[in-house]
Each structure stands twice: as structure tokens, then as C-alpha cells.
Amino acid sequence: MPKVWTEKVFDDPEIYILRIDDDRIKYFEAVWEISEGISYNAYLVKLGSANVLIDGWKRNYTEEFIETLSSLIDPKKITHIVVNHTEPDHSGTLPETLKVIGHDAEILASNFGKRLLEGFYGIKNVSVVSDGEEKEIGGRTFKFVMAPWLHWPDTMVTYLDGILFGCDVGGGILPSFHSGRLERRSGERIPSLRHKIHRHCNRTLQKLHSGGSRETLRTRHKSDTSGTRADMEKGSGKTS
């Protein structure tokens, strides 16, 4: 049975993780077997005069998501929603979340993300942020960096006070290959892909403040069945 949990991961700024460990899913991207399941993570940033929701969960868990979010805040108090990535396991809860919010919370996404949100859900009222753009929300500065093809063309990451909301960047799925042919092909391709991913991650991180991020908060990764830690990792760029 999927496990839902929340945790306050920072006091200043006040940030909460909203997480569900999905043990019902059997395949990642409908290809790789993941017997251990997968986790979906969203984040709530409370800033006094503004409340920012970052990402969401898979649509199958919309009811659980709304309930979890409501345990932390009255959804009507949410002023902004950052959509780092529109893949359905990140954005599937968005349509119902907007209904519960009940007003025009500002949705922030990349240009490609805006187009996908309209295509997927008919959501048209989206503010497009550009690469490197900074936006003041609730007295804090959010910086948005485009990271296309990590791993969708719409992907971006969000940077706040030394904290990197890394979307799928830095998350990891380690599949078990049962096909000899697939294993051979993967063995040939993975070193090249790893090099490209590292190079792209480095370029993305170089766009952020030179001091580096103090934490990287991820959106999805292998399920941690212990349930004793938040979905975050020290530093940046480390995969699980």
C-alpha cells in the first residue's frame, strides 16, 4: 500500500516535502521493472505573504495529494505553483489542485512547459520564465534555470536561497535488466549517456550562484522504504 508522509526540511525558508511511495507501479517508463517502487515528491514553501507549491504527484494519487497538502496549509492560501516538469507523475494532480485552490494562483513554467500544460490539461493561464530569470516572491528571490532533456524538453530547475529544487535532475532509477540483449545494449550506451548527463548537469549548475547549492531537493527517485529521511541529498548532482 502506498505510504504518504510529510516532513519539514528547512526552517528558513520554511519548506516541507510532500511524498508518496508508490509500491503499485511495476515498470518505470513502461519499460524497466522496479519491484521496489518509486516515489513522487512535491514541496511547499511558506513565505508569510506568499505560499509556493513546487510540482505535484501522479494523477492516481490526487485525493491523497490534496489531503496531504491540506494538512500543511489551506490550499486557498497558495499563491504560486512552480511546474518544473510536466511529465504526468509530476503534474497529474495539478488540475484538481487548482480547483481546490479556487483562485488564480500564478503558475510558473518554461515556455515548453506552458505548451504541454495546455496540451495535457487545457491550462492556459501560465507565466513563462526564461533561463536565468529571477523572480521575487514573498520577499525571497527564486531563480529559474532551463535544463532541457533532463529528461524532458520542458525541464527546468528552481533555485532559492542556496536550495536547488532539482526536478528529476539528481534523482535515480536503477533498473534490473532481464534481457541479455537489452543488457548488452545498455552496457554500450550507459557510459556515453553518463558523460552527457554529467556535462549537462555541470552546465546547469554553473548557471547558479558560484557558492553552490546547500541542498538539492529532488522530485522522484527509488523508493526509500525506511521512511526515515526526506527526499534530499547533500550537495548537488549526486544520483541515488
Summary of the structure (lengths in Angstrom):
residues: 240
radius of gyration: 17.3
end to end distance: 23.0
largest distance: 56.0
contacts: 765
relative contact order: 0.16
helix: 28%
strand: 30%
